[in-house]
């Protein structure tokens, strides 16, 4: 059995140096932070999430099935390292009123990341329970790791049986791509790799202010006549659930390598993206379930716009695209994919992001009620489609973890897409990513639509055959 051996890891990073109460550096370049030291104020968008989460907790989970067994102590030591690598992973949030104005702040904390083990449960069950466990922002940290232990004595094979790792992060400090970075770094630390310390990612307010002279030029880049396409039809009013700590339903589906390749070829031939095809398939699937038009929100990553690399923080746009098409089933997945692709291109334009950021600055939320109203104004939707794209972990091979008989393969057998719920009644959150050549889909909902992912896969097959 591939049992993770932590002895070499402990040789390079001692137990004492990683104790939460110790102030010493553990890697060169790590700065020593005092407990309670301020990191920075929350930006306007972060503050909306922070206040909204006090009524409706918003955190997400990523699941990785490892090819080896790892224990709590080793993961706990690795999380302590990551808290020194990514400052927001060691943050709490404090609320303050300065000159009559509300402001929240990130502060450094020595609090230890929760690492627990669950036995005898599926990863879907564990993820569902994770969604029912809110974070306490004053106590921190705002992330945790849950291990799903394999049965005792199980031999690790390609099919299963290593440890399943569920990584859960609060949206106030991270987004989906942040989760991928944290997962990759966690595996790197377990594989005895040193990681450089990173600075706190700036708020969107500061990043937009840094646009400087180019801001006027961007604001003159009018998209009048195009932005109206982003406004979804009114449809039925959006309602919020009464938050009761109940776990949502979590289901998943995985396309074959061949089906994924066929889909990608069809997207290239039609000049669109896999995400747009997914949005079209989800639109048709929801229409078939009686939701026509279905309003779907598509989070937009800002890392490219601001040259943030793979920063850990809330780096999604305050202006997510919302698509909605009456008669989606009649229009069909091919036509809708092209229309969605055009709308998403508009939503990614800097002028749209700047306009949304200015709106947040002008109407800064200072109470949970204001944040709830603001969030609903941005995401009055039936579904959310969050796609993390193609994920590669090839820089971390099995030889980095264990070196026996020349074994060299990826330590993550499979990676499951993001699971999350936001408190909107009837909402369907569909996460997607492609790992090892297979498109993975996850659906999270308190009111699941029966067979939703199966219908999405069926429509993707129709799209793939159309090219």
Buried (B, 14 or more C-beta within 10 A) or exposed (E): EBEBEBEEBBEEBEEEBBBBEBEEEBBEEBEEBEBEEEBBBBBBBBBBBBBBBBBBBBBBBBBBBBBBBBBBEBBBBBBBBBBBBBBBBBBBBBBEEEEEEBBBBBBBBBBBBBBEEBEEBEBBBBBBBBBBBBBEBEEBBBBBBBBBBBEEEEEBEEEEBBBBBBBBBBBBBBBBBBBBBBBBBBBBBBBBBBBEBBEBBBBBBEBBEEBEEEBEEBBEEEBEEBBEBBEBEEBEEBEBBEEEEEBBBBBBBBBEEEBBBBBBEBBEEBEBBBBBBBBBBBBBBBBBBEBBBBBBBBBBBBBEBBEBEBBBBBBBBBBBBBBBBEEBBEBBBBEBBBBBBEBBEBBBBBBBBBBBBBBBBEBBBBEBEBBBBBBBEBBBBBBBBBBBBBBEBEEBBBBBBBEEEEEEEBBBBBBBBBBBBBBBEBBBBBBBBBBBEBBBBBBBBBEBBEBBBEBBBBBBBBBBEEE
